[in-house]
């Protein structure tokens, strides 16, 4: 990720913590397309993804003061909020209505309005890093982060021991972190 974009997002989050609505608008316009793509990929339902995005940004508005730049990049923190909202939605009101028999892709979802060159560059870099993972690691990451499946669900889906799946995910995340320079 471009260092200036990251710094801009950090400044926006600090300003949002102080109630700055313009900073919130800037953060929304620079990140919503990517975050919507994550929600849409996980939920596979446009209306649910829109609801999760709204709910997620409400949480961001309320919890911006909790963000710690020493712990993660802004996009990582924002993505975790959206991902957790998706998982909550799948577990509660939507249950297991999502068809698990669909084919999964381990490509990063591209948003419809993706105009940020930095986001495209990061997505390309992430896709390149994903190619260096084993097929099991890649599939485990795709199921966990794009489909919102728990480690136990992945183990059932892949018919593998839970410990093995946890190792695949842990090693894959370590590789991706190193590859992306995070």
N, C-alpha and C positions, 0 to 999 in steps of 0.2 A: 504494500500500500504506500502511496506517495506520503512522505513524511509531513508535508504541509497540509494535506487532506486530513491526516490523523490529528495533527495539532489543531486544525480548525474544528474538528468534531469534539475534541477534548474541551476547547474553549466554549463551544456551544453547550455542552453538557454542564459545565460550570455555571454558565449564564442561566441556563434553564433551572438549575438548582436555586438560583436567586429570583426566579419568576419571570425571566426575560422571554416574552412571547415571540419576539422576532428571531431570537436564537432557536427557539423551538421550530418555527417555520423553516428556517434554514436547514436545520437538522432533518426535518421531515422531508423537505424537497430533495436533499442530497442522498437520503438513505431509504426512503419508502419503497422505491421500485425494487431494490434488491431484497428488502425484508418481505415485501409482498410476494416476490417470487419464491422465497423460502416457505412462507405460509401456504401458498398455492400448491407447491410441490408436496408438502406434507399432507395437506387436507384434501387435495384434489377436488375442491369445491370452491368456486369463486366467491360466493356469498359468505361462506365460513371464513375464508382467507381474509376478506375485507373486514369482517367482524373482529377477527384476531388482530389484524393490523391496527384497527382503531383501539381496541383494548390494550394492545401492547404499547402504543404511543401514550395512552393514558397512564400506564404504569411508568413509562419513561419520564413523563412530566412529573409524576409524583415521587419517583425514586432517583432522579438525576443526581441528587446529592450523595447517593450511595456509591456512585461510580468511582472506582479507584484506578487511575491510569497505570499504576505500578503492577496491577493484577492482570489486566488484559487490554487489548486495543478497544477503541469505542465500538467498532463493528462487531467484534466478538461478543461484547457485553449486550449490544442491541439484539444480535441474532439469538443469543441465549434467551432473552426475554420473549421474543417472538416464538422460538422453538418450544419453550416451556408452556406458553399460552396454547399452542397447537396441541401439545400432549394433553394438557388439561381438558381441552375441548374434545379430543378424541376419547378420553377416558370418561368424561361426564355426560354431557348432553348428547353427544353423537355416538357414544359407545363404540362398537366395532362395526359400524355401518360402512366403513371404508373397505373396499374389496382388496383383500391381500393377495388375490390370485393374479393381479396385474403384473406385467413385466416391470422391473425396476431398471432404471438407468443410473449409472454412477457418474453421469455428466452433471456439472453444476447447472441448475436451471437458469435460463436467461430470461430476464424480465422483458415485458413488451416495450417499455419506455426507457430502456437502459441507455442513457445518454452520457453517463459519466465514463470518460475514457479510463480513469483509474480503476473503476469497478470492473470494466471489461478486461483490463490488464491483469487485475488480481484474479479474476475468474479463469483466465487463460493459464496463469501461473499455477493456480490450484488444480486445474485439470491436468497440467503437465506433471505435477507432484503426485496426483492420484494414479497416474500411469506407472509410477515406480513401485506401487504397492502390490502385494500379491493379490490374486483375485479374491481370496477369502477376506483379506483386510479391506479391500475396496468395497466388496459387497456388504460387509459388516458396517462400515462407515456410512454407506448409502442408506442402509436400512435404519440405522440409529438416528442419523441427523436429517435425512430427507423424508423418511417415512415415520419418524417419531416412535420407533419400536424400542422397547426396553431390551437389555441384554438377554433376559430370560426369553422374550419373544423371538429374538434373533436366533438364540440357541434352538428353540423349537422349530423355527422356520427352516434353519439350515441343518437340523438334526445333528447338532454337535454339542459336546459338553459345555456347560455354562462357563467354566474356567477358561476353556479354549477361546470362546467368543470374547470374553473380557480381555484376554491377552492380545487377540487380534486388534481389537479396538484401541487398547492402550498403546501398542507398538505403532499402529497406523497414525494415531494422533501425534505421537512423538516424532515420527518421520515427517508428517505434514508441518509440524511446528518448525523443525529444522529446515525443511525445504523452503518454506515461506519466509524464513528469517524472523519468526515471531519470538 
